Structure formats: structure tokens, C-alpha cells
């Protein structure tokens, strides 16, 4: 009996119905509850991550939800501007990461070939890299 109660409490439809007044709760037919359960099951997301984080020394835990997927909603003009700016920021970050990675690879190749651009100057990246991965 207790296991069924715990499983029922995990169902978001049951949780929502429990918060309604009793007279409303009993007015739903089985077909309506099934339709609500289907609607509340959520969509198909490309990324659906829901980890629970237990913080040491605290009596409670936190949950995080990360959902990502194709947007099927109509967006307002403000939301479209925010989406465009976010996309530009993501593109700029991606280009920056690629550029830094490319420069690092070129620097490592240059150092591996023994080419010195500035005499008696080094960033120390080659020494670290060769000590960590080539030894």
C-alpha cells in the first residue's frame, strides 16, 4: 500500500489534482484525467536532464532541470530579440573557443618543430604539454 502511495505522489497529474478542492477533484472523469496525464507528461525534448543534488550538512536536497529542444511556441517580438541576441552570443563564444583552440594547436605544433618566434621567450605551454603527455 505504501509503495503505491509513493508512486502516485511522483505522478505530476496526481499531485496537481490533490491541490484542487475536493468538489473539483471528483468532477473529473477518467477520460479527462487520462488527457491531463498525457498533456502533463511533457514533450519530447532533445535534452531532458533532471539531477537531484544533495548538499552536505543540509537536511534537504535540490533538483535541477535542464530541458532543450525545438521551440514550438509563437514568440513575442521581445522574445525574438532575446533569442537573436542569445544566438549571437553563442556564436561569438563558439568562434572564440575555436580560435583559442586553433591558436593553442598551432603554438604546440610550432613548439614541437622547434621554431622560436621570440628568442629566449616561452609561455611554458610546450613544457607543460610535453611533461604531461609526452613523457
Backbone as JSON Lines, residues from 0, in Angstrom:
{"i":0,"aa":"X","n":[0.83,-1.2,0.0],"ca":[0.0,0.0,0.0],"c":[0.87,1.25,0.0]}
{"i":1,"aa":"X","n":[1.89,1.27,0.84],"ca":[2.75,2.44,0.95],"c":[3.53,2.68,-0.34]}
{"i":2,"aa":"X","n":[3.93,1.63,-1.03],"ca":[4.66,1.77,-2.29],"c":[3.77,2.43,-3.33]}
{"i":3,"aa":"X","n":[2.51,2.02,-3.41],"ca":[1.59,2.63,-4.37],"c":[1.38,4.12,-4.07]}
{"i":4,"aa":"X","n":[1.31,4.47,-2.78],"ca":[1.15,5.87,-2.4],"c":[2.34,6.68,-2.85]}
{"i":5,"aa":"X","n":[3.57,6.15,-2.67],"ca":[4.77,6.88,-3.09],"c":[4.81,7.02,-4.6]}
{"i":6,"aa":"X","n":[4.43,5.96,-5.33],"ca":[4.42,6.04,-6.79],"c":[3.39,7.04,-7.27]}
{"i":7,"aa":"X","n":[2.23,7.08,-6.62],"ca":[1.19,8.0,-7.02],"c":[1.62,9.44,-6.77]}
{"i":8,"aa":"X","n":[2.36,9.69,-5.71],"ca":[2.81,11.04,-5.41],"c":[3.83,11.53,-6.41]}
{"i":9,"aa":"X","n":[4.56,10.62,-7.07],"ca":[5.52,11.04,-8.07],"c":[4.84,11.5,-9.35]}
{"i":10,"aa":"X","n":[3.6,11.08,-9.58],"ca":[2.87,11.45,-10.78],"c":[2.43,12.91,-10.68]}
{"i":11,"aa":"X","n":[2.87,13.78,-11.61],"ca":[2.52,15.2,-11.51],"c":[1.02,15.46,-11.64]}
{"i":12,"aa":"X","n":[0.32,14.62,-12.38],"ca":[-1.13,14.81,-12.51],"c":[-1.81,14.57,-11.17]}
{"i":13,"aa":"X","n":[-1.4,13.53,-10.48],"ca":[-1.97,13.24,-9.16],"c":[-1.66,14.36,-8.18]}
{"i":14,"aa":"X","n":[-0.43,14.86,-8.22],"ca":[-0.05,15.96,-7.35],"c":[-0.9,17.2,-7.63]}
{"i":15,"aa":"X","n":[-1.13,17.49,-8.91],"ca":[-1.94,18.65,-9.27],"c":[-3.38,18.46,-8.8]}
{"i":16,"aa":"X","n":[-3.92,17.28,-8.99],"ca":[-5.3,17.02,-8.57],"c":[-5.46,17.11,-7.06]}
{"i":17,"aa":"X","n":[-4.43,16.69,-6.31],"ca":[-4.51,16.76,-4.85],"c":[-4.57,18.19,-4.35]}
{"i":18,"aa":"X","n":[-4.07,19.13,-5.13],"ca":[-4.09,20.54,-4.71],"c":[-5.42,21.23,-5.01]}
{"i":19,"aa":"X","n":[-6.26,20.57,-5.8],"ca":[-7.58,21.15,-6.12],"c":[-8.56,20.9,-4.98]}
{"i":20,"aa":"X","n":[-9.58,21.75,-4.87],"ca":[-10.63,21.48,-3.88],"c":[-11.31,20.13,-4.17]}
{"i":21,"aa":"X","n":[-11.81,19.47,-3.13],"ca":[-12.38,18.13,-3.25],"c":[-13.52,18.07,-4.26]}
{"i":22,"aa":"X","n":[-14.39,19.1,-4.28],"ca":[-15.53,19.06,-5.2],"c":[-15.08,19.15,-6.67]}
{"i":23,"aa":"X","n":[-13.97,19.83,-6.93],"ca":[-13.43,19.89,-8.29],"c":[-12.75,18.58,-8.66]}
{"i":24,"aa":"X","n":[-12.03,18.04,-7.7],"ca":[-11.28,16.81,-7.93],"c":[-12.21,15.68,-8.38]}
{"i":25,"aa":"X","n":[-13.35,15.57,-7.75],"ca":[-14.28,14.49,-8.07],"c":[-15.05,14.74,-9.35]}
{"i":26,"aa":"X","n":[-14.98,15.96,-9.89],"ca":[-15.74,16.25,-11.11],"c":[-15.03,15.78,-12.38]}
{"i":27,"aa":"X","n":[-13.76,15.4,-12.27],"ca":[-13.03,14.92,-13.45],"c":[-13.41,13.48,-13.76]}
{"i":28,"aa":"X","n":[-13.65,13.21,-15.03],"ca":[-13.89,11.82,-15.45],"c":[-12.55,11.14,-15.67]}
{"i":29,"aa":"X","n":[-12.6,9.82,-15.78],"ca":[-11.36,9.06,-16.04],"c":[-10.72,9.5,-17.36]}
{"i":30,"aa":"X","n":[-11.56,9.79,-18.34],"ca":[-11.06,10.22,-19.65],"c":[-10.36,11.59,-19.54]}
{"i":31,"aa":"X","n":[-10.93,12.49,-18.75],"ca":[-10.31,13.8,-18.56],"c":[-8.98,13.68,-17.81]}
{"i":32,"aa":"X","n":[-8.93,12.82,-16.81],"ca":[-7.69,12.62,-16.06],"c":[-6.62,12.02,-16.96]}
{"i":33,"aa":"X","n":[-7.02,11.07,-17.82],"ca":[-6.07,10.48,-18.77],"c":[-5.54,11.54,-19.73]}
{"i":34,"aa":"X","n":[-6.43,12.44,-20.19],"ca":[-6.0,13.51,-21.09],"c":[-5.05,14.48,-20.37]}
{"i":35,"aa":"X","n":[-5.35,14.79,-19.11],"ca":[-4.46,15.64,-18.32],"c":[-3.09,14.98,-18.14]}
{"i":36,"aa":"X","n":[-3.1,13.69,-17.83],"ca":[-1.84,12.96,-17.63],"c":[-1.0,12.99,-18.91]}
{"i":37,"aa":"X","n":[-1.65,12.84,-20.07],"ca":[-0.93,12.89,-21.35],"c":[-0.37,14.29,-21.59]}
{"i":38,"aa":"X","n":[-1.17,15.31,-21.3],"ca":[-0.72,16.69,-21.52],"c":[0.41,17.08,-20.58]}
{"i":39,"aa":"X","n":[0.37,16.57,-19.36],"ca":[1.39,16.94,-18.37],"c":[2.64,16.07,-18.46]}
{"i":40,"aa":"X","n":[2.61,15.05,-19.31],"ca":[3.77,14.17,-19.43],"c":[4.94,14.9,-20.05]}
{"i":41,"aa":"X","n":[4.7,16.02,-20.66],"ca":[5.79,16.79,-21.25],"c":[5.99,16.39,-22.69]}
{"i":42,"aa":"X","n":[6.82,17.15,-23.37],"ca":[7.08,16.88,-24.76],"c":[8.33,16.05,-24.92]}
{"i":43,"aa":"X","n":[8.65,15.82,-26.16],"ca":[9.89,15.13,-26.47],"c":[10.98,16.17,-26.56]}
{"i":44,"aa":"X","n":[11.88,16.16,-25.61],"ca":[12.99,17.11,-25.59],"c":[14.26,16.41,-26.02]}
{"i":45,"aa":"X","n":[15.09,17.13,-26.77],"ca":[16.38,16.58,-27.17],"c":[17.25,16.36,-25.94]}
{"i":46,"aa":"X","n":[17.16,17.27,-24.99],"ca":[17.9,17.15,-23.72],"c":[16.88,17.25,-22.59]}
{"i":47,"aa":"X","n":[16.85,16.23,-21.75],"ca":[15.95,16.21,-20.6],"c":[16.75,15.71,-19.41]}
{"i":48,"aa":"X","n":[17.38,16.64,-18.7],"ca":[18.28,16.32,-17.59],"c":[17.65,16.82,-16.3]}
{"i":49,"aa":"X","n":[17.45,15.91,-15.32],"ca":[16.82,16.26,-14.05],"c":[17.57,15.66,-12.87]}
{"i":50,"aa":"X","n":[18.79,16.14,-12.61],"ca":[19.53,15.58,-11.48],"c":[19.07,16.14,-10.14]}
{"i":51,"aa":"X","n":[19.26,15.35,-9.09],"ca":[18.98,15.79,-7.72],"c":[20.33,15.96,-7.04]}
{"i":52,"aa":"X","n":[20.52,17.11,-6.4],"ca":[21.79,17.44,-5.77],"c":[21.59,17.47,-4.26]}
{"i":53,"aa":"X","n":[22.31,16.63,-3.55],"ca":[22.27,16.62,-2.08],"c":[23.46,17.42,-1.58]}
{"i":54,"aa":"X","n":[23.19,18.49,-0.87],"ca":[24.24,19.35,-0.33],"c":[24.61,18.84,1.05]}
{"i":55,"aa":"X","n":[25.91,18.56,1.27],"ca":[26.32,18.07,2.59],"c":[25.97,19.08,3.7]}
{"i":56,"aa":"X","n":[25.63,18.56,4.85],"ca":[25.31,19.34,6.06],"c":[23.97,20.05,5.99]}
{"i":57,"aa":"X","n":[23.22,19.89,4.91],"ca":[21.88,20.48,4.82],"c":[20.86,19.34,4.84]}
{"i":58,"aa":"X","n":[19.73,19.54,5.5],"ca":[18.76,18.45,5.62],"c":[17.91,18.25,4.36]}
{"i":59,"aa":"X","n":[18.09,19.07,3.34],"ca":[17.28,18.93,2.14],"c":[18.18,18.84,0.91]}
{"i":60,"aa":"X","n":[17.57,18.48,-0.19],"ca":[18.3,18.4,-1.45],"c":[17.63,19.32,-2.46]}
{"i":61,"aa":"X","n":[18.33,19.58,-3.55],"ca":[17.83,20.45,-4.6],"c":[17.72,19.64,-5.89]}
{"i":62,"aa":"X","n":[16.83,20.05,-6.77],"ca":[16.79,19.42,-8.07],"c":[17.02,20.49,-9.13]}
{"i":63,"aa":"X","n":[17.65,20.07,-10.19],"ca":[17.91,20.95,-11.32],"c":[17.2,20.36,-12.53]}
{"i":64,"aa":"X","n":[16.66,21.21,-13.38],"ca":[16.02,20.74,-14.59],"c":[16.61,21.49,-15.77]}
{"i":65,"aa":"X","n":[17.09,20.73,-16.75],"ca":[17.59,21.32,-17.98],"c":[16.86,20.65,-19.13]}
{"i":66,"aa":"X","n":[16.04,21.42,-19.82],"ca":[15.3,20.93,-20.97],"c":[15.74,21.73,-22.19]}
{"i":67,"aa":"X","n":[15.97,21.04,-23.27],"ca":[16.32,21.73,-24.51],"c":[15.69,20.97,-25.67]}
{"i":68,"aa":"X","n":[15.27,21.72,-26.64],"ca":[14.66,21.12,-27.83],"c":[14.14,22.21,-28.73]}
{"i":69,"aa":"X","n":[13.49,21.81,-29.78],"ca":[12.96,22.75,-30.75],"c":[11.79,23.53,-30.14]}
{"i":70,"aa":"X","n":[11.8,24.85,-30.32],"ca":[10.74,25.69,-29.78],"c":[9.52,25.61,-30.7]}
{"i":71,"aa":"X","n":[8.4,25.19,-30.17],"ca":[7.18,25.07,-30.96],"c":[6.17,26.18,-30.64]}
{"i":72,"aa":"X","n":[6.58,27.11,-29.79],"ca":[5.68,28.2,-29.4],"c":[5.85,29.39,-30.31]}
{"i":73,"aa":"X","n":[4.84,30.22,-30.39],"ca":[4.97,31.51,-31.06],"c":[5.63,32.47,-30.09]}
{"i":74,"aa":"X","n":[6.63,33.21,-30.56],"ca":[7.36,34.12,-29.67],"c":[6.94,35.56,-29.93]}
{"i":75,"aa":"X","n":[6.91,36.34,-28.85],"ca":[6.64,37.77,-28.97],"c":[7.87,38.45,-29.57]}
{"i":76,"aa":"X","n":[7.72,39.72,-29.92],"ca":[8.85,40.46,-30.5],"c":[10.01,40.55,-29.51]}
{"i":77,"aa":"X","n":[9.69,40.73,-28.24],"ca":[10.74,40.8,-27.2],"c":[11.48,39.47,-27.09]}
{"i":78,"aa":"X","n":[10.73,38.36,-27.1],"ca":[11.35,37.03,-27.02],"c":[12.21,36.76,-28.25]}
{"i":79,"aa":"X","n":[11.77,37.23,-29.42],"ca":[12.56,37.05,-30.64],"c":[13.87,37.82,-30.56]}
{"i":80,"aa":"X","n":[13.83,39.04,-30.01],"ca":[15.07,39.82,-29.84],"c":[16.02,39.12,-28.87]}
{"i":81,"aa":"X","n":[15.48,38.62,-27.77],"ca":[16.31,37.9,-26.79],"c":[16.9,36.65,-27.42]}
{"i":82,"aa":"X","n":[16.1,35.91,-28.19],"ca":[16.59,34.7,-28.84],"c":[17.69,35.03,-29.84]}
{"i":83,"aa":"X","n":[17.52,36.12,-30.59],"ca":[18.55,36.52,-31.57],"c":[19.84,36.92,-30.86]}
{"i":84,"aa":"X","n":[19.73,37.67,-29.78],"ca":[20.93,38.07,-29.03],"c":[21.62,36.86,-28.4]}
{"i":85,"aa":"X","n":[20.83,35.94,-27.87],"ca":[21.4,34.73,-27.29],"c":[22.14,33.92,-28.35]}
{"i":86,"aa":"X","n":[21.53,33.81,-29.54],"ca":[22.18,33.08,-30.63],"c":[23.49,33.75,-31.02]}
{"i":87,"aa":"X","n":[23.49,35.08,-31.1],"ca":[24.72,35.8,-31.44],"c":[25.8,35.58,-30.38]}
{"i":88,"aa":"X","n":[25.41,35.6,-29.12],"ca":[26.37,35.36,-28.04],"c":[26.93,33.94,-28.12]}
{"i":89,"aa":"X","n":[26.08,32.96,-28.39],"ca":[26.54,31.58,-28.51],"c":[27.49,31.42,-29.69]}
{"i":90,"aa":"X","n":[27.18,32.06,-30.81],"ca":[28.06,32.01,-31.98],"c":[29.39,32.66,-31.66]}
{"i":91,"aa":"X","n":[29.36,33.83,-31.0],"ca":[30.6,34.53,-30.64],"c":[31.44,33.67,-29.68]}
{"i":92,"aa":"X","n":[30.79,33.04,-28.71],"ca":[31.53,32.17,-27.78],"c":[32.12,30.98,-28.51]}
{"i":93,"aa":"X","n":[31.36,30.39,-29.42],"ca":[31.86,29.26,-30.19],"c":[33.05,29.63,-31.05]}
{"i":94,"aa":"X","n":[32.97,30.78,-31.72],"ca":[34.09,31.24,-32.55],"c":[35.31,31.52,-31.68]}
{"i":95,"aa":"X","n":[35.09,32.13,-30.52],"ca":[36.21,32.42,-29.61],"c":[36.88,31.13,-29.14]}
{"i":96,"aa":"X","n":[36.08,30.15,-28.75],"ca":[36.64,28.87,-28.29],"c":[37.41,28.18,-29.41]}
{"i":97,"aa":"X","n":[36.84,28.19,-30.62],"ca":[37.54,27.59,-31.77],"c":[38.84,28.32,-32.07]}
{"i":98,"aa":"X","n":[38.81,29.64,-32.01],"ca":[40.02,30.43,-32.31],"c":[41.11,30.16,-31.27]}
{"i":99,"aa":"X","n":[40.75,30.15,-30.0],"ca":[41.74,29.9,-28.94],"c":[42.3,28.49,-29.07]}
{"i":100,"aa":"X","n":[41.42,27.52,-29.33],"ca":[41.87,26.14,-29.52],"c":[42.8,26.04,-30.72]}
{"i":101,"aa":"X","n":[42.44,26.69,-31.83],"ca":[43.28,26.68,-33.03],"c":[44.65,27.31,-32.77]}
{"i":102,"aa":"X","n":[44.66,28.43,-32.07],"ca":[45.93,29.08,-31.75],"c":[46.78,28.2,-30.83]}
{"i":103,"aa":"X","n":[46.15,27.53,-29.88],"ca":[46.88,26.63,-28.98],"c":[47.49,25.47,-29.76]}
{"i":104,"aa":"X","n":[46.72,24.89,-30.69],"ca":[47.24,23.78,-31.5],"c":[48.4,24.27,-32.37]}
{"i":105,"aa":"X","n":[48.24,25.44,-32.99],"ca":[49.33,25.99,-33.8],"c":[50.57,26.26,-32.96]}
{"i":106,"aa":"X","n":[50.39,26.77,-31.76],"ca":[51.52,27.03,-30.86],"c":[52.23,25.73,-30.49]}
{"i":107,"aa":"X","n":[51.45,24.68,-30.21],"ca":[52.06,23.4,-29.86],"c":[52.8,22.8,-31.06]}
{"i":108,"aa":"X","n":[52.25,22.94,-32.26],"ca":[52.95,22.45,-33.46],"c":[54.24,23.22,-33.66]}
{"i":109,"aa":"X","n":[54.18,24.55,-33.52],"ca":[55.37,25.39,-33.65],"c":[56.43,24.98,-32.65]}
{"i":110,"aa":"X","n":[56.02,24.75,-31.43],"ca":[56.97,24.37,-30.39],"c":[57.54,22.98,-30.64]}
{"i":111,"aa":"X","n":[56.7,22.05,-31.12],"ca":[57.18,20.7,-31.42],"c":[58.21,20.71,-32.53]}
{"i":112,"aa":"X","n":[58.06,21.63,-33.48],"ca":[59.02,21.74,-34.59],"c":[60.27,22.51,-34.21]}
{"i":113,"aa":"X","n":[60.28,23.09,-32.98],"ca":[61.45,23.82,-32.51],"c":[61.58,25.22,-33.08]}
{"i":114,"aa":"X","n":[60.5,25.79,-33.54],"ca":[60.52,27.14,-34.1],"c":[60.37,28.15,-32.98]}
{"i":115,"aa":"X","n":[61.31,29.08,-32.86],"ca":[61.24,30.15,-31.87],"c":[60.96,31.46,-32.59]}
{"i":116,"aa":"X","n":[59.81,32.06,-32.28],"ca":[59.48,33.36,-32.88],"c":[60.19,34.47,-32.1]}
{"i":117,"aa":"X","n":[60.16,34.4,-30.8],"ca":[60.85,35.36,-29.94],"c":[61.97,34.63,-29.21]}
{"i":118,"aa":"X","n":[63.18,35.1,-29.36],"ca":[64.36,34.47,-28.77],"c":[64.27,34.54,-27.24]}
{"i":119,"aa":"X","n":[64.54,33.43,-26.58],"ca":[64.56,33.32,-25.12],"c":[63.24,33.7,-24.45]}
{"i":120,"aa":"X","n":[62.11,33.44,-25.12],"ca":[60.8,33.7,-24.52],"c":[59.89,32.5,-24.79]}
{"i":121,"aa":"X","n":[59.17,32.08,-23.76],"ca":[58.23,30.96,-23.9],"c":[57.07,31.17,-22.93]}
{"i":122,"aa":"X","n":[55.91,30.76,-23.35],"ca":[54.75,30.8,-22.47],"c":[54.75,29.63,-21.49]}
{"i":123,"aa":"X","n":[55.55,28.62,-21.77],"ca":[55.63,27.45,-20.91],"c":[54.58,26.39,-21.22]}
{"i":124,"aa":"X","n":[53.79,26.63,-22.24],"ca":[52.73,25.67,-22.59],"c":[53.35,24.39,-23.13]}
{"i":125,"aa":"X","n":[54.38,24.53,-23.99],"ca":[55.02,23.34,-24.55],"c":[55.68,22.51,-23.46]}
{"i":126,"aa":"X","n":[56.35,23.15,-22.53],"ca":[56.99,22.41,-21.43],"c":[55.95,21.65,-20.61]}
{"i":127,"aa":"X","n":[54.86,22.3,-20.32],"ca":[53.77,21.65,-19.57],"c":[53.19,20.49,-20.37]}
{"i":128,"aa":"X","n":[52.88,20.73,-21.66],"ca":[52.28,19.73,-22.51],"c":[53.19,18.52,-22.68]}
{"i":129,"aa":"X","n":[54.46,18.76,-22.98],"ca":[55.39,17.65,-23.19],"c":[55.65,16.89,-21.88]}
{"i":130,"aa":"X","n":[55.67,17.59,-20.76],"ca":[55.86,16.92,-19.48],"c":[54.65,16.11,-19.08]}
{"i":131,"aa":"X","n":[53.47,16.59,-19.42],"ca":[52.23,15.92,-19.02],"c":[51.86,14.77,-19.94]}
{"i":132,"aa":"X","n":[52.05,14.94,-21.26],"ca":[51.52,13.97,-22.21],"c":[52.59,13.21,-23.0]}
{"i":133,"aa":"X","n":[53.78,13.72,-23.1],"ca":[54.79,13.08,-23.94],"c":[55.86,12.34,-23.14]}
{"i":134,"aa":"X","n":[55.83,12.44,-21.84],"ca":[56.86,11.78,-21.01],"c":[56.48,10.35,-20.69]}
